[in-house]
Amino acid sequence: MHQGLTNRQIAARLFLSEKTVESHLSKAFAKVGVNGRAALAAAVAAASASLLAVAAAAALAAGGADAWLPYLLLPRSSIGK
C-alpha cells in the first residue's frame, strides 16, 4: 500500500495469496472505519504523526537536551498534525 502496490504485487512480495491480502485490507478498512486504500493511508499517517508528537513531548518532559533530537529529525509536514 505504501508504495502503491496492487494486491497481486503485495501477495507476490509476501508469498501470500491475493485473497489473503484482500482479506487483511478489508479487515483494516473496517477496523479504521474507512472505505479505501487512500483513506487508510491517510488515517495511518495521521495516527503516526500524532504518536510521534506525543513521544516527542514525553521525551522533552523527561528532560535533557538530547530529547529534542528525534523531534527535530521529523519532516516538517508531520509536525503539529
C-alpha positions in Angstrom: 0.0 0.0 0.0 2.7 2.4 1.0 4.4 2.1 -2.5 1.1 2.0 -4.4 1.3 -1.7 -5.0 -1.6 -3.8 -6.2 -3.0 -6.7 -4.2 -1.3 -9.1 -6.6 2.1 -7.4 -6.2 1.8 -7.3 -2.4 0.8 -11.0 -2.4 3.8 -11.9 -4.6 6.3 -10.0 -2.3 4.9 -11.6 0.9 4.3 -15.1 -0.6 0.6 -14.9 0.1 -2.5 -15.4 -2.0 -4.2 -12.4 -3.4 -7.3 -13.3 -1.5 -5.3 -13.2 1.8 -4.2 -9.7 1.0 -7.7 -8.6 0.1 -9.0 -10.1 3.4 -6.4 -8.3 5.5 -7.0 -5.0 3.8 -10.8 -5.4 4.2 -10.3 -6.0 7.9 -8.1 -3.0 8.2 -10.6 -0.8 6.4 -13.4 -2.0 8.8 -11.3 -1.5 11.9 -10.2 2.0 11.0 -13.7 2.9 9.6 -12.6 3.8 6.1 -13.6 2.5 2.6 -10.4 2.5 0.6 -6.6 2.5 0.5 -6.1 6.2 0.3 -8.3 6.8 3.3 -6.5 4.0 5.2 -3.1 5.5 4.3 -4.2 9.0 5.5 -5.5 7.5 8.8 -2.3 5.7 9.4 -0.2 8.8 8.6 -2.3 10.9 10.9 -2.1 8.4 13.7 1.7 8.1 13.2 2.2 11.9 13.3 0.1 12.1 16.5 2.1 9.3 18.2 5.4 11.0 17.2 4.3 14.3 18.7 3.2 12.6 21.9 6.5 10.7 22.1 8.5 13.9 21.5 6.5 15.7 24.2 7.2 12.9 26.6 10.9 12.9 25.8 11.0 16.6 26.4 9.2 16.3 29.7 11.8 13.7 30.7 14.5 16.3 30.3 17.8 16.6 28.6 18.9 18.5 25.5 19.2 15.3 23.5 15.4 14.8 24.0 14.8 17.3 21.2 16.8 15.2 18.6 14.1 12.8 17.5 11.6 15.6 17.2 14.0 17.8 15.1 14.5 14.9 12.7 10.8 14.7 11.8 9.8 16.0 8.4 8.1 19.4 8.8 5.0 18.0 7.3 4.5 15.7 10.2 5.0 18.2 12.9 1.8 19.5 14.5 -0.6 17.1 12.9 
